[in-house]
Amino acid sequence: MDLRDQLKNLFPGHEESDFSVEESKEKHTQKEPIFCKYEKKGRAGKPVTIIDNFLGDDEQLKELAKHIKSKLGVGGSVKDNQIIIQGNHRDKIMDILKEKGFKTKRIGG
């Protein structure tokens, strides 16, 4: 007896549906590239990576920031329509953004 048969016995009135979960690899398209720059000072002397020029609403910006922070395992915040990530992670962030379908442009050295 497989799992489906056991579930039918437990829930006889339930109709089986063809439900499949697919991971959506939605590609974001925006005409302007997202800027990724590094600042050594200005934030209480701590180095930060700033992601700017994102065209989207605040909810999408917060979701993108959460994704980047979890991928890198670092802290950060969203302020003034910018994502501020602690530390110098420009190359890794640019790779993450390219995976999600964004055009990126590195600002500074």
MOPAC internal coordinates of N, CA, C and O (Angstrom, degrees):
PM7 1SCF
backbone

  N    0.0000 0     0.00 0     0.00 0    0    0    0
  C    1.4491 1     0.00 0     0.00 0    1    0    0
  C    1.5347 1   107.73 1     0.00 0    2    1    0
  O    1.2310 1   120.44 1   -58.73 1    3    2    1
  N    1.3189 1   116.77 1   121.27 1    3    2    1
  C    1.4643 1   120.03 1  -179.03 1    5    3    2
  C    1.5244 1   110.24 1   -88.26 1    6    5    3
  O    1.2310 1   121.41 1     0.45 1    7    6    5
  N    1.3006 1   114.91 1  -179.55 1    7    6    5
  C    1.4567 1   121.28 1  -175.02 1    9    7    6
  C    1.5294 1   112.11 1   -64.02 1   10    9    7
  O    1.2310 1   119.86 1   142.22 1   11   10    9
  N    1.3077 1   117.87 1   -37.78 1   11   10    9
  C    1.4654 1   120.72 1  -179.98 1   13   11   10
  C    1.5304 1   111.19 1   -63.65 1   14   13   11
  O    1.2310 1   120.89 1   138.84 1   15   14   13
  N    1.3330 1   115.90 1   -41.16 1   15   14   13
  C    1.4661 1   119.20 1   178.78 1   17   15   14
  C    1.5285 1   110.93 1   -65.51 1   18   17   15
  O    1.2310 1   120.69 1   140.55 1   19   18   17
  N    1.3254 1   116.28 1   -39.45 1   19   18   17
  C    1.4660 1   119.84 1   178.30 1   21   19   18
  C    1.5176 1   110.76 1   -63.98 1   22   21   19
  O    1.2310 1   120.48 1   138.56 1   23   22   21
  N    1.3395 1   116.68 1   -41.44 1   23   22   21
  C    1.4620 1   119.97 1   178.54 1   25   23   22
  C    1.5286 1   111.73 1   -65.86 1   26   25   23
  O    1.2310 1   120.26 1   143.36 1   27   26   25
  N    1.3387 1   117.11 1   -36.64 1   27   26   25
  C    1.4652 1   120.33 1   176.98 1   29   27   26
  C    1.5148 1   110.95 1   -63.77 1   30   29   27
  O    1.2310 1   120.17 1   142.54 1   31   30   29
  N    1.3290 1   117.29 1   -37.46 1   31   30   29
  C    1.4604 1   121.10 1   177.76 1   33   31   30
  C    1.5226 1   111.07 1   -67.89 1   34   33   31
  O    1.2310 1   120.19 1   141.48 1   35   34   33
  N    1.3212 1   117.24 1   -38.52 1   35   34   33
  C    1.4616 1   120.79 1  -179.26 1   37   35   34
  C    1.5297 1   112.08 1   -73.68 1   38   37   35
  O    1.2310 1   120.65 1   142.11 1   39   38   37
  N    1.3462 1   116.37 1   -37.89 1   39   38   37
  C    1.4592 1   121.77 1  -176.83 1   41   39   38
  C    1.5270 1   109.46 1  -126.95 1   42   41   39
  O    1.2310 1   119.93 1  -100.82 1   43   42   41
  N    1.3344 1   117.74 1    79.18 1   43   42   41
  C    1.4717 1   119.60 1  -174.64 1   45   43   42
  C    1.5267 1   113.79 1   -66.85 1   46   45   43
  O    1.2310 1   118.74 1   152.45 1   47   46   45
  N    1.3126 1   120.00 1   -27.55 1   47   46   45
  C    1.4559 1   122.28 1  -177.25 1   49   47   46
  C    1.5209 1   113.39 1   -84.92 1   50   49   47
  O    1.2310 1   120.33 1   173.20 1   51   50   49
  N    1.3275 1   116.98 1    -6.80 1   51   50   49
  C    1.4608 1   120.33 1  -176.40 1   53   51   50
  C    1.5227 1   111.27 1   -80.44 1   54   53   51
  O    1.2310 1   121.01 1   -47.98 1   55   54   53
  N    1.3370 1   115.68 1   132.02 1   55   54   53
  C    1.4544 1   120.35 1   177.54 1   57   55   54
  C    1.5234 1   109.41 1   -90.17 1   58   57   55
  O    1.2310 1   120.97 1   -44.57 1   59   58   57
  N    1.3047 1   115.75 1   135.43 1   59   58   57
  C    1.4567 1   120.41 1  -179.98 1   61   59   58
  C    1.5150 1   108.99 1   -78.79 1   62   61   59
  O    1.2310 1   121.03 1   -47.01 1   63   62   61
  N    1.3129 1   115.64 1   132.99 1   63   62   61
  C    1.4611 1   119.61 1   178.50 1   65   63   62
  C    1.5195 1   109.23 1  -118.59 1   66   65   63
  O    1.2310 1   121.55 1   -23.81 1   67   66   65
  N    1.2915 1   114.65 1   156.19 1   67   66   65
  C    1.4543 1   120.28 1   179.12 1   69   67   66
  C    1.5217 1   107.34 1   -90.91 1   70   69   67
  O    1.2310 1   121.00 1   -93.74 1   71   70   69
  N    1.3160 1   115.69 1    86.26 1   71   70   69
  C    1.4589 1   122.23 1  -177.08 1   73   71   70
  C    1.5124 1   108.44 1  -111.11 1   74   73   71
  O    1.2310 1   120.59 1   -59.43 1   75   74   73
  N    1.2918 1   116.47 1   120.57 1   75   74   73
  C    1.4531 1   119.91 1   176.86 1   77   75   74
  C    1.5168 1   108.70 1  -127.34 1   78   77   75
  O    1.2310 1   120.97 1   -41.83 1   79   78   77
  N    1.2969 1   115.75 1   138.17 1   79   78   77
  C    1.4470 1   121.67 1  -179.84 1   81   79   78
  C    1.5220 1   107.94 1   -97.69 1   82   81   79
  O    1.2310 1   121.31 1   -57.99 1   83   82   81
  N    1.3003 1   115.10 1   122.01 1   83   82   81
  C    1.4576 1   120.39 1   177.17 1   85   83   82
  C    1.5062 1   108.07 1  -118.22 1   86   85   83
  O    1.2310 1   121.01 1   -44.04 1   87   86   85
  N    1.3140 1   115.68 1   135.96 1   87   86   85
  C    1.4522 1   120.20 1   177.75 1   89   87   86
  C    1.5181 1   107.89 1   -75.68 1   90   89   87
  O    1.2310 1   121.34 1   -56.03 1   91   90   89
  N    1.3239 1   115.04 1   123.97 1   91   90   89
  C    1.4554 1   118.06 1  -178.90 1   93   91   90
  C    1.5180 1   109.05 1   -85.31 1   94   93   91
  O    1.2310 1   121.04 1   -55.04 1   95   94   93
  N    1.3077 1   115.62 1   124.96 1   95   94   93
  C    1.4545 1   121.46 1   176.41 1   97   95   94
  C    1.5222 1   106.46 1  -105.63 1   98   97   95
  O    1.2310 1   122.09 1  -112.32 1   99   98   97
  N    1.3101 1   113.60 1    67.68 1   99   98   97
  C    1.4400 1   120.95 1  -176.42 1  101   99   98
  C    1.5194 1   109.56 1   -71.12 1  102  101   99
  O    1.2310 1   120.38 1   -54.93 1  103  102  101
  N    1.3000 1   116.88 1   125.07 1  103  102  101
  C    1.4533 1   121.70 1   178.94 1  105  103  102
  C    1.5140 1   108.36 1   -92.18 1  106  105  103
  O    1.2310 1   121.20 1   -53.29 1  107  106  105
  N    1.3199 1   115.30 1   126.71 1  107  106  105
  C    1.4469 1   121.17 1   179.25 1  109  107  106
  C    1.5209 1   107.90 1   -88.44 1  110  109  107
  O    1.2310 1   120.89 1   -46.19 1  111  110  109
  N    1.2884 1   115.90 1   133.81 1  111  110  109
  C    1.4531 1   119.04 1   177.98 1  113  111  110
  C    1.5113 1   108.54 1  -121.72 1  114  113  111
  O    1.2310 1   121.76 1   -56.68 1  115  114  113
  N    1.2948 1   114.24 1   123.32 1  115  114  113
  C    1.4482 1   119.30 1   172.74 1  117  115  114
  C    1.5099 1   106.51 1  -137.64 1  118  117  115
  O    1.2310 1   121.04 1   -34.77 1  119  118  117
  N    1.3181 1   115.62 1   145.23 1  119  118  117
  C    1.4612 1   120.40 1  -172.30 1  121  119  118
  C    1.5199 1   112.35 1   -69.00 1  122  121  119
  O    1.2310 1   120.15 1   141.26 1  123  122  121
  N    1.3044 1   117.32 1   -38.74 1  123  122  121
  C    1.4580 1   121.78 1  -178.37 1  125  123  122
  C    1.5324 1   110.10 1   -92.33 1  126  125  123
  O    1.2310 1   119.87 1   -36.30 1  127  126  125
  N    1.3298 1   117.85 1   143.70 1  127  126  125
  C    1.4686 1   119.09 1   178.07 1  129  127  126
  C    1.5252 1   111.24 1   -73.14 1  130  129  127
  O    1.2310 1   121.30 1   -25.01 1  131  130  129
  N    1.3258 1   115.13 1   154.99 1  131  130  129
  C    1.4623 1   121.24 1   174.57 1  133  131  130
  C    1.5215 1   107.30 1   -84.04 1  134  133  131
  O    1.2310 1   120.33 1   -48.86 1  135  134  133
  N    1.3204 1   116.98 1   131.14 1  135  134  133
  C    1.4574 1   121.52 1  -179.35 1  137  135  134
  C    1.5228 1   110.18 1   -87.97 1  138  137  135
  O    1.2310 1   120.99 1   -42.31 1  139  138  137
  N    1.3059 1   115.72 1   137.69 1  139  138  137
  C    1.4541 1   121.63 1   179.24 1  141  139  138
  C    1.5284 1   107.14 1  -127.66 1  142  141  139
  O    1.2310 1   120.20 1   -68.96 1  143  142  141
  N    1.3325 1   117.22 1   111.04 1  143  142  141
  C    1.4617 1   119.81 1  -177.05 1  145  143  142
  C    1.5202 1   110.94 1  -129.21 1  146  145  143
  O    1.2310 1   121.70 1   -19.25 1  147  146  145
  N    1.3217 1   114.36 1   160.75 1  147  146  145
  C    1.4602 1   122.29 1  -175.87 1  149  147  146
  C    1.5173 1   108.66 1  -118.05 1  150  149  147
  O    1.2310 1   120.52 1   -45.99 1  151  150  149
  N    1.3366 1   116.60 1   134.01 1  151  150  149
  C    1.4594 1   121.65 1   176.86 1  153  151  150
  C    1.5152 1   108.96 1  -124.76 1  154  153  151
  O    1.2310 1   120.74 1   -50.09 1  155  154  153
  N    1.3243 1   116.19 1   129.91 1  155  154  153
  C    1.4653 1   120.54 1   179.49 1  157  155  154
  C    1.5132 1   111.65 1   -87.08 1  158  157  155
  O    1.2310 1   120.02 1   150.15 1  159  158  157
  N    1.3128 1   117.56 1   -29.85 1  159  158  157
  C    1.4586 1   119.09 1  -178.54 1  161  159  158
  C    1.5171 1   110.26 1  -136.71 1  162  161  159
  O    1.2310 1   121.33 1    -9.57 1  163  162  161
  N    1.2949 1   115.05 1   170.43 1  163  162  161
  C    1.4519 1   119.56 1  -178.84 1  165  163  162
  C    1.5205 1   112.11 1   108.95 1  166  165  163
  O    1.2310 1   120.21 1   162.07 1  167  166  165
  N    1.3036 1   117.21 1   -17.93 1  167  166  165
  C    1.4690 1   121.78 1   178.07 1  169  167  166
  C    1.5296 1   107.66 1  -117.65 1  170  169  167
  O    1.2310 1   120.96 1  -115.83 1  171  170  169
  N    1.3077 1   115.78 1    64.17 1  171  170  169
  C    1.4650 1   122.63 1  -178.59 1  173  171  170
  C    1.5407 1   110.68 1    58.91 1  174  173  171
  O    1.2310 1   120.87 1  -148.69 1  175  174  173
  N    1.3335 1   115.95 1    31.31 1  175  174  173
  C    1.4497 1   120.80 1   177.21 1  177  175  174
  C    1.5168 1   114.92 1    78.54 1  178  177  175
  O    1.2310 1   119.86 1  -177.00 1  179  178  177
  N    1.3056 1   117.88 1     3.00 1  179  178  177
  C    1.4683 1   121.57 1  -178.37 1  181  179  178
  C    1.5362 1   109.54 1   -93.92 1  182  181  179
  O    1.2310 1   120.14 1   -40.98 1  183  182  181
  N    1.3300 1   117.33 1   139.02 1  183  182  181
  C    1.4714 1   119.21 1   177.29 1  185  183  182
  C    1.5267 1   111.20 1   -74.09 1  186  185  183
  O    1.2310 1   120.76 1   -42.23 1  187  186  185
  N    1.3250 1   116.15 1   137.77 1  187  186  185
  C    1.4601 1   121.58 1   179.67 1  189  187  186
  C    1.5297 1   109.57 1  -138.19 1  190  189  187
  O    1.2310 1   121.23 1   -24.21 1  191  190  189
  N    1.3215 1   115.26 1   155.79 1  191  190  189
  C    1.4560 1   122.43 1   171.67 1  193  191  190
  C    1.5167 1   106.98 1  -109.42 1  194  193  191
  O    1.2310 1   120.81 1   -51.03 1  195  194  193
  N    1.3229 1   116.05 1   128.97 1  195  194  193
  C    1.4624 1   121.27 1  -176.39 1  197  195  194
  C    1.5258 1   109.21 1  -112.33 1  198  197  195
  O    1.2310 1   120.82 1   -50.70 1  199  198  197
  N    1.3184 1   116.03 1   129.30 1  199  198  197
  C    1.4566 1   123.07 1   177.65 1  201  199  198
  C    1.5248 1   106.58 1  -108.70 1  202  201  199
  O    1.2310 1   121.12 1   -58.96 1  203  202  201
  N    1.3325 1   115.47 1   121.04 1  203  202  201
  C    1.4598 1   121.08 1  -172.27 1  205  203  202
  C    1.5235 1   110.10 1  -132.36 1  206  205  203
  O    1.2310 1   120.69 1   -12.90 1  207  206  205
  N    1.3281 1   116.28 1   167.10 1  207  206  205
  C    1.4639 1   124.83 1   175.91 1  209  207  206
  C    1.5319 1   112.48 1    73.35 1  210  209  207
  O    1.2310 1   120.02 1  -150.58 1  211  210  209
  N    1.3279 1   117.56 1    29.42 1  211  210  209
  C    1.4647 1   121.16 1   175.88 1  213  211  210
  C    1.5130 1   108.32 1   -79.66 1  214  213  211
  O    1.2310 1   120.74 1   -52.79 1  215  214  213
  N    1.3198 1   116.19 1   127.21 1  215  214  213
  C    1.4636 1   121.10 1   178.23 1  217  215  214
  C    1.5195 1   108.59 1  -101.71 1  218  217  215
  O    1.2310 1   120.78 1   -76.68 1  219  218  217
  N    1.2972 1   116.12 1   103.32 1  219  218  217
  C    1.4550 1   122.17 1  -179.29 1  221  219  218
  C    1.5141 1   108.69 1   176.22 1  222  221  219
  O    1.2310 1   120.78 1    -2.55 1  223  222  221
  N    1.3238 1   116.12 1   177.45 1  223  222  221
  C    1.4612 1   118.74 1  -179.64 1  225  223  222
  C    1.5292 1   110.89 1   -83.07 1  226  225  223
  O    1.2310 1   121.22 1    -6.58 1  227  226  225
  N    1.3275 1   115.28 1   173.42 1  227  226  225
  C    1.4640 1   121.11 1  -176.87 1  229  227  226
  C    1.5185 1   112.52 1   -62.54 1  230  229  227
  O    1.2310 1   120.63 1   144.12 1  231  230  229
  N    1.3108 1   116.41 1   -35.88 1  231  230  229
  C    1.4710 1   120.61 1  -179.17 1  233  231  230
  C    1.5244 1   110.84 1   -64.44 1  234  233  231
  O    1.2310 1   120.44 1   136.49 1  235  234  233
  N    1.3290 1   116.77 1   -43.51 1  235  234  233
  C    1.4633 1   120.72 1   177.91 1  237  235  234
  C    1.5177 1   111.23 1   -65.70 1  238  237  235
  O    1.2310 1   120.40 1   142.00 1  239  238  237
  N    1.3365 1   116.83 1   -38.00 1  239  238  237
  C    1.4625 1   121.36 1   178.69 1  241  239  238
  C    1.5202 1   110.62 1   -64.04 1  242  241  239
  O    1.2310 1   120.22 1   136.44 1  243  242  241
  N    1.3280 1   117.19 1   -43.56 1  243  242  241
  C    1.4674 1   121.06 1   178.60 1  245  243  242
  C    1.5251 1   111.34 1   -65.82 1  246  245  243
  O    1.2310 1   120.49 1   141.82 1  247  246  245
  N    1.3253 1   116.66 1   -38.18 1  247  246  245
  C    1.4592 1   120.46 1   178.69 1  249  247  246
  C    1.5340 1   110.92 1   -66.05 1  250  249  247
  O    1.2310 1   120.49 1   139.59 1  251  250  249
  N    1.3337 1   116.67 1   -40.41 1  251  250  249
  C    1.4640 1   121.09 1   177.69 1  253  251  250
  C    1.5268 1   110.51 1   -65.23 1  254  253  251
  O    1.2310 1   120.38 1   137.59 1  255  254  253
  N    1.3305 1   116.87 1   -42.41 1  255  254  253
  C    1.4629 1   120.80 1   178.67 1  257  255  254
  C    1.5272 1   110.78 1   -62.46 1  258  257  255
  O    1.2310 1   120.34 1   137.79 1  259  258  257
  N    1.3062 1   116.95 1   -42.21 1  259  258  257
  C    1.4677 1   121.01 1   178.87 1  261  259  258
  C    1.5211 1   110.77 1   -62.61 1  262  261  259
  O    1.2310 1   120.64 1   137.84 1  263  262  261
  N    1.3299 1   116.38 1   -42.16 1  263  262  261
  C    1.4662 1   120.72 1   179.44 1  265  263  262
  C    1.5332 1   111.01 1   -62.79 1  266  265  263
  O    1.2310 1   120.65 1   134.06 1  267  266  265
  N    1.3281 1   116.37 1   -45.94 1  267  266  265
  C    1.4705 1   120.48 1  -179.35 1  269  267  266
  C    1.5200 1   110.56 1   -64.57 1  270  269  267
  O    1.2310 1   120.16 1   135.46 1  271  270  269
  N    1.3226 1   117.29 1   -44.54 1  271  270  269
  C    1.4685 1   120.23 1  -178.96 1  273  271  270
  C    1.5219 1   111.60 1   -63.63 1  274  273  271
  O    1.2310 1   120.29 1   141.17 1  275  274  273
  N    1.3180 1   117.06 1   -38.83 1  275  274  273
  C    1.4696 1   119.22 1  -179.43 1  277  275  274
  C    1.5253 1   111.01 1   -72.20 1  278  277  275
  O    1.2310 1   119.97 1   143.88 1  279  278  277
  N    1.3362 1   117.67 1   -36.12 1  279  278  277
  C    1.4691 1   120.66 1   178.24 1  281  279  278
  C    1.5324 1   111.08 1   -64.94 1  282  281  279
  O    1.2310 1   120.69 1   140.50 1  283  282  281
  N    1.3369 1   116.28 1   -39.50 1  283  282  281
  C    1.4608 1   120.95 1  -176.74 1  285  283  282
  C    1.5260 1   113.11 1   -88.91 1  286  285  283
  O    1.2310 1   120.40 1   159.08 1  287  286  285
  N    1.3123 1   116.85 1   -20.92 1  287  286  285
  C    1.4624 1   120.42 1  -177.89 1  289  287  286
  C    1.5181 1   112.63 1    71.32 1  290  289  287
  O    1.2310 1   120.79 1  -143.05 1  291  290  289
  N    1.3294 1   116.09 1    36.95 1  291  290  289
  C    1.4605 1   121.25 1  -179.28 1  293  291  290
  C    1.5211 1   109.55 1  -128.45 1  294  293  291
  O    1.2310 1   121.22 1    -8.84 1  295  294  293
  N    1.3224 1   115.27 1   171.16 1  295  294  293
  C    1.4490 1   120.86 1   178.01 1  297  295  294
  C    1.5111 1   111.05 1   -92.61 1  298  297  295
  O    1.2310 1   121.48 1    -9.79 1  299  298  297
  N    1.2972 1   114.78 1   170.21 1  299  298  297
  C    1.4502 1   120.23 1   178.66 1  301  299  298
  C    1.5066 1   110.55 1   173.85 1  302  301  299
  O    1.2310 1   121.08 1     2.04 1  303  302  301
  N    1.3211 1   115.53 1  -177.96 1  303  302  301
  C    1.4561 1   119.62 1  -179.29 1  305  303  302
  C    1.5287 1   109.41 1  -153.70 1  306  305  303
  O    1.2310 1   121.53 1    -7.42 1  307  306  305
  N    1.3285 1   114.69 1   172.58 1  307  306  305
  C    1.4585 1   122.04 1   175.74 1  309  307  306
  C    1.5207 1   106.82 1  -120.22 1  310  309  307
  O    1.2310 1   120.83 1   -61.07 1  311  310  309
  N    1.3421 1   116.03 1   118.93 1  311  310  309
  C    1.4592 1   121.11 1   178.97 1  313  311  310
  C    1.5176 1   109.30 1  -142.59 1  314  313  311
  O    1.2310 1   120.50 1   -40.26 1  315  314  313
  N    1.3188 1   116.66 1   139.74 1  315  314  313
  C    1.4653 1   122.66 1   175.35 1  317  315  314
  C    1.5264 1   112.60 1    50.80 1  318  317  315
  O    1.2310 1   120.23 1  -136.46 1  319  318  317
  N    1.3229 1   117.17 1    43.54 1  319  318  317
  C    1.4635 1   123.75 1   179.21 1  321  319  318
  C    1.5300 1   112.27 1    60.56 1  322  321  319
  O    1.2310 1   120.60 1  -150.07 1  323  322  321
  N    1.3397 1   116.47 1    29.93 1  323  322  321
  C    1.4589 1   123.16 1   175.47 1  325  323  322
  C    1.5179 1   108.72 1  -128.80 1  326  325  323
  O    1.2310 1   121.27 1   -30.00 1  327  326  325
  N    1.3282 1   115.18 1   150.00 1  327  326  325
  C    1.4603 1   120.17 1   172.43 1  329  327  326
  C    1.5244 1   106.20 1  -102.65 1  330  329  327
  O    1.2310 1   120.64 1   -53.92 1  331  330  329
  N    1.3256 1   116.38 1   126.08 1  331  330  329
  C    1.4543 1   121.85 1  -179.20 1  333  331  330
  C    1.5208 1   107.71 1  -113.18 1  334  333  331
  O    1.2310 1   120.58 1   -63.67 1  335  334  333
  N    1.3394 1   116.50 1   116.33 1  335  334  333
  C    1.4533 1   123.32 1  -178.18 1  337  335  334
  C    1.5219 1   108.76 1  -110.43 1  338  337  335
  O    1.2310 1   120.35 1   -45.73 1  339  338  337
  N    1.3146 1   116.94 1   134.27 1  339  338  337
  C    1.4596 1   121.05 1  -179.53 1  341  339  338
  C    1.5249 1   110.76 1   -70.99 1  342  341  339
  O    1.2310 1   120.78 1   -50.63 1  343  342  341
  N    1.3324 1   116.11 1   129.37 1  343  342  341
  C    1.4607 1   121.61 1   176.64 1  345  343  342
  C    1.5211 1   112.56 1    95.34 1  346  345  343
  O    1.2310 1   121.16 1    -5.46 1  347  346  345
  N    1.3308 1   115.40 1   174.54 1  347  346  345
  C    1.4643 1   122.15 1   179.84 1  349  347  346
  C    1.5189 1   108.80 1   -96.73 1  350  349  347
  O    1.2310 1   120.56 1   -80.72 1  351  350  349
  N    1.3245 1   116.54 1    99.28 1  351  350  349
  C    1.4619 1   122.27 1  -177.86 1  353  351  350
  C    1.5215 1   111.25 1  -129.08 1  354  353  351
  O    1.2310 1   120.21 1  -148.14 1  355  354  353
  N    1.3420 1   117.21 1    31.86 1  355  354  353
  C    1.4670 1   120.07 1  -174.51 1  357  355  354
  C    1.5216 1   113.24 1   -56.57 1  358  357  355
  O    1.2310 1   120.31 1   131.41 1  359  358  357
  N    1.3277 1   117.02 1   -48.59 1  359  358  357
  C    1.4696 1   119.76 1  -176.09 1  361  359  358
  C    1.5227 1   111.58 1   -63.34 1  362  361  359
  O    1.2310 1   120.43 1   136.00 1  363  362  361
  N    1.3236 1   116.79 1   -44.00 1  363  362  361
  C    1.4628 1   120.70 1  -179.56 1  365  363  362
  C    1.5205 1   110.95 1   -66.41 1  366  365  363
  O    1.2310 1   120.50 1   139.44 1  367  366  365
  N    1.3276 1   116.66 1   -40.56 1  367  366  365
  C    1.4617 1   121.08 1  -179.94 1  369  367  366
  C    1.5300 1   110.05 1   -65.70 1  370  369  367
  O    1.2310 1   120.58 1   139.36 1  371  370  369
  N    1.3231 1   116.51 1   -40.64 1  371  370  369
  C    1.4617 1   119.55 1   178.83 1  373  371  370
  C    1.5246 1   110.88 1   -63.84 1  374  373  371
  O    1.2310 1   120.20 1   142.67 1  375  374  373
  N    1.3398 1   117.22 1   -37.33 1  375  374  373
  C    1.4699 1   120.22 1   176.20 1  377  375  374
  C    1.5259 1   111.52 1   -64.21 1  378  377  375
  O    1.2310 1   120.85 1   136.96 1  379  378  377
  N    1.3347 1   115.98 1   -43.04 1  379  378  377
  C    1.4657 1   120.77 1   179.42 1  381  379  378
  C    1.5261 1   110.35 1   -62.58 1  382  381  379
  O    1.2310 1   120.34 1   136.55 1  383  382  381
  N    1.3298 1   116.95 1   -43.45 1  383  382  381
  C    1.4592 1   120.71 1  -179.48 1  385  383  382
  C    1.5279 1   111.29 1   -66.59 1  386  385  383
  O    1.2310 1   120.17 1   142.68 1  387  386  385
  N    1.3272 1   117.29 1   -37.32 1  387  386  385
  C    1.4672 1   120.44 1   178.13 1  389  387  386
  C    1.5263 1   110.63 1   -66.30 1  390  389  387
  O    1.2310 1   120.13 1   142.61 1  391  390  389
  N    1.3486 1   117.36 1   -37.39 1  391  390  389
  C    1.4641 1   120.74 1   176.19 1  393  391  390
  C    1.5192 1   111.20 1   -60.00 1  394  393  391
  O    1.2310 1   120.88 1   144.08 1  395  394  393
  N    1.3334 1   115.92 1   -35.92 1  395  394  393
  C    1.4618 1   120.42 1  -178.82 1  397  395  394
  C    1.5266 1   112.35 1   -83.65 1  398  397  395
  O    1.2310 1   120.20 1   178.73 1  399  398  397
  N    1.3533 1   117.22 1    -1.27 1  399  398  397
  C    1.4489 1   120.52 1   174.65 1  401  399  398
  C    1.5226 1   115.24 1    95.95 1  402  401  399
  O    1.2310 1   119.37 1  -168.01 1  403  402  401
  N    1.3207 1   118.81 1    11.99 1  403  402  401
  C    1.4470 1   121.61 1   179.08 1  405  403  402
  C    1.5183 1   111.10 1   -89.63 1  406  405  403
  O    1.2310 1   121.25 1   -31.18 1  407  406  405
  N    1.3264 1   115.22 1   148.82 1  407  406  405
  C    1.4566 1   120.83 1   168.48 1  409  407  406
  C    1.5173 1   106.55 1   -85.15 1  410  409  407
  O    1.2310 1   120.32 1   -40.71 1  411  410  409
  N    1.3250 1   116.99 1   139.29 1  411  410  409
  C    1.4554 1   119.51 1  -178.43 1  413  411  410
  C    1.5157 1   109.81 1  -128.55 1  414  413  411
  O    1.2310 1   121.14 1   -24.21 1  415  414  413
  N    1.3203 1   115.43 1   155.79 1  415  414  413
  C    1.4558 1   122.11 1   177.81 1  417  415  414
  C    1.5115 1   107.63 1  -139.99 1  418  417  415
  O    1.2310 1   120.92 1   -52.80 1  419  418  417
  N    1.3241 1   115.84 1   127.20 1  419  418  417
  C    1.4570 1   121.41 1  -179.67 1  421  419  418
  C    1.5225 1   109.25 1   -85.82 1  422  421  419
  O    1.2310 1   120.95 1   -50.90 1  423  422  421
  N    1.3109 1   115.80 1   129.10 1  423  422  421
  C    1.4498 1   122.04 1   179.65 1  425  423  422
  C    1.5234 1   108.05 1  -108.57 1  426  425  423
  O    1.2310 1   120.23 1   -47.44 1  427  426  425
  N    1.3147 1   117.16 1   132.56 1  427  426  425
  C    1.4605 1   121.52 1   179.58 1  429  427  426
  C    1.5200 1   111.45 1    88.60 1  430  429  427
  O    1.2310 1   121.25 1    -0.14 1  431  430  429
  N    1.3465 1   115.21 1   179.86 1  431  430  429
  C    1.4653 1   123.56 1  -174.38 1  433  431  430
  C    1.4246 1   118.38 1   -58.25 1  434  433  431
  O    1.2310 1   120.10 1   180.00 1  435  434  433

